[in-house]
Amino acid sequence: YMGRSGWRKIERGSELTTSTSELLIKALVQLEEQSPGYCIGFSNSISPICLPGTLETDDNNGYCQIAGWGHMYEGADKFSVYLQEADVPIIPHEQCHSPEVHGSQITQHMLCAGYLEGRIDACQGDSGGPLVCEEQGKATIRGIVSWSTGCAQRSKPGVYTNVARYLSWIQSNMH
């Protein structure tokens, strides 16, 4: 956690998604590099993450990683005391949008990742966490943990905000 004193700029945006009537809130925080309490020290093992290059990224190009301190399983009464991470495959949009999976709740601003047989998933408390994929040899944030039906349920993979759909908003607010 870092207090507001280390923030250079906070940019908020929101939109109403028409298919689900849910309010999607997004925010960017730009850190002051020289402020007291600046909490990120870059090194060989800690570096900034890349934004996705385009909207045309292949949705089925291997596995991505999720991470978070959320519940270890559905119905857990405590959050994890250790950062958990897992590898999950991206599920093609057409499959995630199918009635058997999440149906019309899925928009172009979302993507799905996980196992249709329900083995591994993000869970309560992981929202806002990263879906990181390797693109052209670089760690790239493809998604942000958003929602699902329970945790690791059969035919209900995790749903993520599709970062590529917000590139123009991100880039217009980073200067």
N, C-alpha and C positions, 0 to 999 in steps of 0.2 A: 504494500500500500504506500502511496506517495501523496503527501498533502498537495493542495492546489498551488502552493507557492512555486512548485517546479514546473507548472504548466505554462507554456507560452500561449497556446490557443486551444480553445475547445469549439468545435464546429458540430452543431446538431442538425439533423434533418429527420423528417418522418414522412411516411406516406401511408395511405390506406390501401391495403391490397384488396382488389375487387373480388377475387374468388373466395376469400375466407373472411372478409370484413374484419381482419385483425390489423391493428396498428403496428407497423414496423418502425422501430426507432433505431436510428443509426447515429453514431457519434465518432468523431476523430479527436484525438488528443495529441497535440504537438508538444513535446517536452523541451524545456529550456536546457540547452547543453551545458551551460556553466552555472546553473542555479544551485544553491545549497539544497541538499537532499536529492540531487539528480541520481536516480537509482539504477541506471543501466551502465555497466562497464563492459564495453565490447572487448572480446578476446578471441583466441582461436576457436573456443567452444561456444561463444555467445556472439551472435551477429544479427543484424536486422534481417527480417524475412522479406522475400521478394513478393511483389504483387503479380497476379497472373498476367500473361502477355496479351491474350485476346479472349474473346468469347468462343472462339473456334477450337478450344482445347478438347482433345479426344476424351470423352467421358469414361472410357474403359481402359485406361492406360496403366493398369497395375494397382498397387496399394498406396494408400495415404495413411498418415498417422493422425490420431486424435489424442488429446491429453486433457486431464482435468482432475480436480479434487472432489468430484461429485460422489454420489452413492456408488457403492461397488455392485449393487444389484437392486432390482425394483423392490420397493418397500423397506429398504434399509432405514434405520433410524439415526444413522450418523454418516457424516461425510468422511471420506478417506483422509487419513493424516499424512499420506504420502501421495505425491503426484503419480497418477496412473496414466499409462499410455498404451495404445493398441494400434495395430494395423488393420485397416478396413478398406475394402474395394469401393470405388465409385460405382453406383448403379446407374445405368443409362436412364435418361429422363423419361423416355417412353415407357419403360418398365415401372419406374417409380410412380408415374402418372396413371398407371393402369388401375382399374377398379379393385383388383385383388390386393393392391399395395396401399397407396395413399389416395389414389383417385384424383378428383378435381381439386383437392386441397393444394396440390403441387402446382406452382406457377413457374415461369421462366426465371424468376428471381430466387429460386430454390434449387438445391441439388440434394440427392440422397446418397448416403454411403453406409455400408454395413453388410450384414449377411442376411439374406432372405430366410435362411433357416433359423435365424435368431441367436447366433452364438455370442456375438460381441457388439457392444453399442455404447454410445455416451448415455448418461443417465441424469437424474435430477441433480442439480448443482453444477453440471458441466456446461450449462448454457453460457455463451459468450466465448467459449474456448475455441482453439484453432482446429481446422482440418488442413493439414499440411501435406502437400504432394511434391514430389520431385519433378521439376520441369526443366529440361535442358541442363541437368546437373545441379540445379539450385533449389533450395527449399522455398516453396511458394505457398502462400496462404490462399487456398481455393475456396474455403468455406469457413463459416462461423457457426458453432453448435447452436441450433435454434430450438427444435422440438421433436417429439416422436410420440407414439402411442405406447406408453410404458417404457421399459428398457429391455432391449434385446428380445423383443417379441417376434415370433414367426411372422413373416411377410410385412413387418413394420420397421424398416430400417430408419436410422437417424435422418433428420431433415436439417439441412444447413443453409444459411444465407449464401447465395452464390456471389462471391466477391467480385467476379469478373463483370457482373451486371451493374456494379456500382463504381467501376473504374473512372468514368468521367466525373462523377460526383467527388470521389476521393481526390483525383488529380486537381480538380478546380478548387478544392479547399486546402490543399497542402502548401499553398504559396502565400 
